[in-house]
């Protein structure tokens, strides 16, 4: 979104050079059916997106979403025509400046595709709600180290097992980790839970709730464990595996959309790529376990009434007699067998 950043920088410079007050605006997408502007509020030093719409369309935003880093207002400017108002999306905190550029670009990508003003406003509201959820969940600083490892593991599992076995579209459609489902991958009454450990703690797998290793209603549940070394300046970075998978999806628009949706809901933004370049991952070992009766776990039926939100750890050594070979695991993914 460098072009937007350049426009805002020019508006900020004009506000200093001209020593004017109020709001400076510049129209963008001049061939669009909609009146879209990047704007800069001089006194408050705030970047904004302005969208001019009819009053009837703006009624859908009576209670617009507000979130960390931005707010939405409905305002009337002197140049607004009769029954016209301006939707004003405002950057409220400098710490969110880089993300605001991405947010604006994302919103514009969607709303400029719409055929009429009502659909455009609906699309604007839909994207705002998604960004509100994103910022409330992830904030402005990007993924933590633990979340980076978790996302790397899920992408690794896609590349290593699911895409070769099921094809791009079916594999990416099975990816549920970004949406906080019980399991990271769900398909055809089977599921895979992906766990990553690093050199700091190779011997324990952390389980975040009582449903994560519950195979109730499933024909098969697998736990895939990937042991990694984290190395500064070496190995494969999170950015590199993202780039690899994007490359695989280049000719498949639907699969690319599924991948980008999953990355977004996982908290991955290109705005933060520099943060993810410093450390790479080197594979040490991998294990595949089948999770069924006798596996060391806590499931919902084990809990007394009133007990929930269970978090616990499992010693990997205690799982080894449940280990299965890829020669048995892969046919189950391909739907050649229902159980192991």
C-alpha positions as CSV (number, residue, x, y, z in Angstrom):
1,X,0.0,0.0,0.0
2,X,2.9,2.3,-0.7
3,X,0.8,4.5,-3.0
4,X,-1.6,5.4,-0.2
5,X,1.3,6.1,2.1
6,X,2.8,8.4,-0.5
7,X,-0.4,10.3,-0.9
8,X,-0.8,10.8,2.9
9,X,2.8,12.0,3.1
10,X,2.1,14.5,0.4
11,X,-1.0,15.7,2.1
12,X,0.9,16.0,5.4
13,X,3.7,18.0,3.6
14,X,1.1,20.3,2.0
15,X,-0.5,21.0,5.4
16,X,2.9,22.1,6.7
17,X,4.0,24.1,3.7
18,X,0.6,25.8,3.2
19,X,0.0,26.3,6.9
20,X,-3.7,25.6,6.4
21,X,-6.3,24.3,8.8
22,X,-9.1,21.7,8.4
23,X,-8.9,18.7,6.1
24,X,-7.0,18.0,2.9
25,X,-8.3,15.4,0.5
26,X,-7.3,13.7,-2.7
27,X,-9.6,11.6,-4.8
28,X,-8.5,8.0,-5.5
29,X,-9.8,5.5,-8.1
30,X,-11.2,8.4,-10.2
31,X,-12.7,5.9,-12.7
32,X,-14.7,4.2,-9.9
33,X,-18.5,4.7,-9.6
34,X,-17.9,5.7,-6.0
35,X,-16.5,8.9,-4.5
36,X,-13.4,7.8,-2.6
37,X,-10.8,10.0,-1.0
38,X,-7.7,9.8,1.1
39,X,-7.8,12.6,3.6
40,X,-5.7,14.2,6.3
41,X,-7.0,16.2,9.3
42,X,-4.4,18.9,9.9
43,X,-4.9,19.9,13.5
44,X,-5.2,16.3,14.9
45,X,-2.6,15.0,12.4
46,X,-5.0,12.1,11.5
47,X,-5.1,10.0,8.3
48,X,-8.6,9.2,7.0
49,X,-10.5,7.5,4.3
50,X,-13.6,9.4,3.0
51,X,-16.5,7.8,1.2
52,X,-19.3,10.0,0.0
53,X,-22.7,8.2,0.0
54,X,-26.4,9.0,0.1
55,X,-28.0,9.5,3.5
56,X,-30.2,6.4,2.9
57,X,-27.1,4.2,2.4
58,X,-25.4,5.6,5.5
59,X,-28.2,4.4,7.7
60,X,-26.6,1.0,7.7
61,X,-23.8,2.5,9.8
62,X,-25.9,3.9,12.6
63,X,-23.7,2.0,15.1
64,X,-20.5,1.5,13.1
65,X,-17.8,-0.8,14.5
66,X,-15.0,0.9,16.5
67,X,-11.8,-0.8,17.3
68,X,-8.2,-0.4,18.4
69,X,-6.6,2.0,16.0
70,X,-9.6,3.3,14.1
71,X,-13.0,4.8,14.4
72,X,-15.9,5.5,12.0
73,X,-18.0,8.6,11.8
74,X,-20.8,9.9,9.6
75,X,-20.2,13.5,8.9
76,X,-21.6,16.2,6.6
77,X,-19.2,18.6,4.8
78,X,-20.0,21.8,3.1
79,X,-19.4,20.2,-0.3
80,X,-21.7,17.3,0.3
81,X,-24.8,17.6,-1.8
82,X,-28.4,17.4,-0.5
83,X,-29.1,14.0,1.1
84,X,-25.4,13.2,0.9
85,X,-23.0,12.4,3.8
86,X,-19.4,11.3,4.1
87,X,-18.3,8.1,5.8
88,X,-15.1,8.9,7.6
89,X,-12.7,6.1,8.7
90,X,-10.1,7.6,10.9
91,X,-6.7,6.4,12.2
92,X,-6.8,7.2,15.9
93,X,-3.4,6.0,17.0
94,X,0.0,6.4,15.3
95,X,1.1,2.9,16.5
96,X,-1.5,1.4,14.0
97,X,-0.2,3.5,11.1
98,X,1.3,0.6,9.1
99,X,-1.7,-1.6,9.7
100,X,-4.1,1.2,8.7
101,X,-2.5,1.3,5.3
102,X,-3.1,-2.4,4.9
103,X,-6.7,-2.1,6.3
104,X,-7.5,0.7,3.8
105,X,-6.1,-1.2,0.9
106,X,-8.1,-4.3,1.9
107,X,-11.3,-2.4,2.2
108,X,-10.8,-0.6,-1.1
109,X,-10.1,-3.9,-2.9
110,X,-13.5,-5.2,-1.8
111,X,-15.7,-2.1,-2.1
112,X,-14.5,-1.0,-5.6
113,X,-15.7,-4.4,-6.9
114,X,-19.3,-3.7,-6.0
115,X,-22.0,-2.8,-8.5
116,X,-24.0,-0.3,-6.5
117,X,-23.8,1.9,-3.5
118,X,-25.8,-0.3,-1.1
119,X,-23.6,-3.3,-1.9
120,X,-20.5,-1.1,-1.5
121,X,-21.6,0.1,2.0
122,X,-22.4,-3.5,3.0
123,X,-19.0,-4.6,1.8
124,X,-17.4,-1.7,3.7
125,X,-19.2,-2.8,6.9
126,X,-18.3,-6.4,6.4
127,X,-14.6,-5.7,6.0
128,X,-14.6,-3.3,9.0
129,X,-16.1,-6.0,11.2
130,X,-13.4,-8.5,10.1
131,X,-10.7,-5.9,10.9
132,X,-12.3,-5.1,14.2
133,X,-12.1,-8.8,15.1
134,X,-8.5,-9.0,13.8
135,X,-7.3,-6.1,15.8
136,X,-9.1,-7.1,19.0
137,X,-7.5,-10.5,18.7
138,X,-4.1,-9.8,17.4
139,X,-3.3,-6.1,18.1
140,X,-0.8,-4.1,16.0
141,X,2.5,-5.9,16.8
142,X,2.2,-9.0,14.7
143,X,2.4,-12.6,15.8
144,X,4.2,-13.6,19.0
145,X,7.0,-16.2,18.7
146,X,4.7,-18.9,19.9
147,X,2.0,-18.0,17.3
148,X,4.6,-17.9,14.6
149,X,5.7,-21.4,15.4
150,X,2.1,-22.6,15.4
151,X,1.3,-21.0,12.0
152,X,4.5,-22.4,10.6
153,X,3.6,-25.9,11.7
154,X,0.1,-25.7,10.1
155,X,1.6,-24.4,6.8
156,X,4.2,-27.2,7.0
157,X,1.5,-29.8,7.4
158,X,-0.4,-28.4,4.5
159,X,2.7,-28.5,2.3
160,X,4.0,-31.9,3.5
161,X,0.9,-33.9,3.8
162,X,-2.5,-32.4,2.8
163,X,-1.7,-30.7,-0.5
164,X,0.1,-33.7,-2.0
165,X,-2.7,-36.0,-0.8
166,X,-5.8,-34.0,-1.4
167,X,-4.9,-31.2,-3.9
168,X,-4.7,-27.5,-3.2
169,X,-8.4,-26.6,-2.9
170,X,-9.5,-29.5,-0.7
171,X,-6.4,-29.2,1.5
172,X,-6.9,-25.5,2.1
173,X,-10.6,-26.0,2.6
174,X,-9.8,-28.4,5.4
175,X,-7.6,-25.8,7.2
176,X,-9.5,-24.9,10.4
177,X,-6.7,-23.7,12.7
178,X,-7.2,-20.0,11.9
179,X,-10.9,-20.2,12.9
180,X,-10.3,-21.7,16.3
181,X,-12.1,-24.9,15.6
182,X,-11.4,-27.9,17.8
183,X,-8.8,-29.3,15.4
184,X,-6.4,-27.7,13.0
185,X,-7.6,-29.7,9.9
186,X,-11.0,-31.3,9.5
187,X,-12.1,-33.4,6.5
188,X,-14.3,-36.4,5.7
189,X,-15.0,-37.2,9.4
190,X,-11.3,-37.2,10.1
191,X,-9.1,-34.5,11.8
192,X,-5.5,-33.6,12.4
193,X,-4.1,-31.7,15.3
194,X,-0.7,-30.1,14.6
195,X,1.8,-29.4,17.4
196,X,5.2,-27.8,17.1
197,X,8.0,-27.9,19.7
198,X,11.4,-26.2,19.5
199,X,14.8,-26.7,21.1
200,X,13.6,-24.9,24.2
201,X,11.0,-27.5,25.1
202,X,11.2,-30.6,22.9
203,X,9.7,-33.1,25.3
204,X,6.2,-31.7,26.0
205,X,3.2,-30.9,23.8
206,X,0.8,-28.3,25.2
207,X,-2.9,-29.0,24.8
208,X,-5.2,-25.9,25.0
209,X,-8.6,-27.5,25.9
210,X,-10.4,-30.7,26.5
211,X,-11.8,-30.9,23.0
212,X,-8.5,-30.7,21.1
213,X,-7.7,-34.4,21.4
214,X,-11.3,-35.7,21.6
215,X,-12.1,-38.1,18.8
216,X,-15.8,-38.3,19.6
217,X,-17.8,-38.4,16.3
218,X,-14.6,-38.9,14.2
219,X,-13.5,-41.9,12.3
220,X,-9.9,-41.0,12.9
221,X,-8.0,-38.2,14.8
222,X,-4.2,-37.8,14.3
223,X,-1.7,-35.7,16.2
224,X,1.2,-34.6,14.1
225,X,4.2,-33.4,16.1
226,X,7.0,-31.4,14.4
227,X,10.2,-30.8,16.4
228,X,12.2,-27.8,15.2
229,X,15.4,-25.9,15.9
230,X,15.0,-22.1,15.8
231,X,18.1,-20.5,14.2
232,X,18.9,-16.9,13.6
233,X,19.8,-16.2,10.0
234,X,19.3,-19.7,8.8
235,X,16.6,-22.3,8.1
236,X,13.2,-21.6,6.6
237,X,11.4,-18.5,7.9
238,X,7.7,-18.1,8.3
239,X,7.7,-15.6,5.4
240,X,9.5,-18.2,3.1
241,X,6.9,-20.9,3.7
242,X,4.1,-18.4,3.1
243,X,5.8,-17.3,-0.2
244,X,6.2,-21.0,-1.2
245,X,2.5,-21.7,-0.7
246,X,1.4,-18.5,-2.4
247,X,3.5,-19.6,-5.4
248,X,1.7,-22.9,-5.4
249,X,-1.7,-21.0,-5.6
250,X,-0.7,-18.5,-8.2
251,X,-2.8,-20.2,-11.0
252,X,-5.7,-21.1,-8.7
253,X,-7.7,-18.0,-7.6
254,X,-10.0,-19.9,-5.3
255,X,-7.1,-21.6,-3.5
256,X,-5.3,-18.3,-3.2
257,X,-8.3,-16.8,-1.6
258,X,-8.6,-19.7,0.9
259,X,-4.9,-19.3,1.7
260,X,-5.0,-15.5,2.2
261,X,-8.2,-15.8,4.3
262,X,-6.4,-18.4,6.5
263,X,-3.3,-16.3,6.8
264,X,-5.4,-13.2,7.7
265,X,-7.4,-15.0,10.4
266,X,-4.2,-16.4,11.8
267,X,-2.9,-12.9,12.3
268,X,-0.3,-12.9,9.5
269,X,0.0,-9.5,7.6
270,X,2.7,-8.6,5.1
271,X,3.1,-5.4,7.1
272,X,5.0,-7.4,9.7
273,X,7.3,-9.4,7.3
274,X,10.5,-7.8,8.7
275,X,9.6,-9.2,12.1
276,X,9.5,-12.7,10.8
277,X,12.7,-12.6,8.8
278,X,15.2,-12.8,11.7
279,X,14.6,-16.5,12.7
280,X,14.3,-19.6,10.6
281,X,13.2,-23.2,11.4
282,X,15.2,-26.4,10.8
283,X,13.4,-29.7,11.1
284,X,14.7,-32.1,13.7
285,X,12.1,-34.8,13.7
286,X,8.5,-35.5,13.2
287,X,6.0,-38.0,14.6
288,X,2.5,-39.0,13.7
289,X,0.2,-40.4,16.4
290,X,-3.3,-41.9,16.2
291,X,-5.4,-40.6,19.0
292,X,-7.9,-43.1,20.4
293,X,-8.6,-45.0,23.6
294,X,-5.5,-45.3,25.7
295,X,-3.8,-42.2,24.3
296,X,-2.7,-39.9,27.2
297,X,-5.3,-37.1,27.1
298,X,-8.2,-35.4,28.9
299,X,-11.5,-35.3,27.1
300,X,-14.8,-33.7,27.9
301,X,-16.3,-36.9,29.3
302,X,-13.5,-37.1,31.8
303,X,-14.6,-33.8,33.4
304,X,-16.8,-33.4,36.4
305,X,-19.7,-30.9,36.1
306,X,-18.5,-27.3,36.4
307,X,-15.0,-28.1,35.1
308,X,-13.9,-26.6,31.8
309,X,-11.2,-24.6,29.9
310,X,-8.7,-27.3,30.7
311,X,-5.1,-26.8,29.6
312,X,-2.4,-29.5,30.1
313,X,0.8,-30.9,28.7
314,X,1.7,-34.4,27.4
315,X,5.1,-36.0,27.5
316,X,6.0,-37.1,24.0
317,X,7.7,-40.2,25.3
318,X,4.3,-41.4,26.6
319,X,2.8,-41.1,23.1
320,X,5.3,-43.2,21.2
321,X,3.4,-46.5,21.4
322,X,0.6,-44.7,19.5
323,X,2.9,-43.7,16.7
324,X,2.0,-44.6,13.1
325,X,4.0,-44.6,9.9
326,X,3.3,-42.3,7.0
327,X,2.5,-45.5,4.9
328,X,-0.6,-45.8,7.1
329,X,-1.3,-42.1,7.7
330,X,-1.3,-41.0,4.1
331,X,-4.0,-43.5,2.8
332,X,-6.3,-42.2,5.6
333,X,-5.8,-38.6,4.4
334,X,-6.5,-39.7,0.8
335,X,-9.7,-41.4,2.0
336,X,-8.4,-44.8,1.0
337,X,-9.1,-46.1,4.6
338,X,-11.4,-44.8,7.3
339,X,-9.4,-45.9,10.3
340,X,-5.9,-47.2,11.4
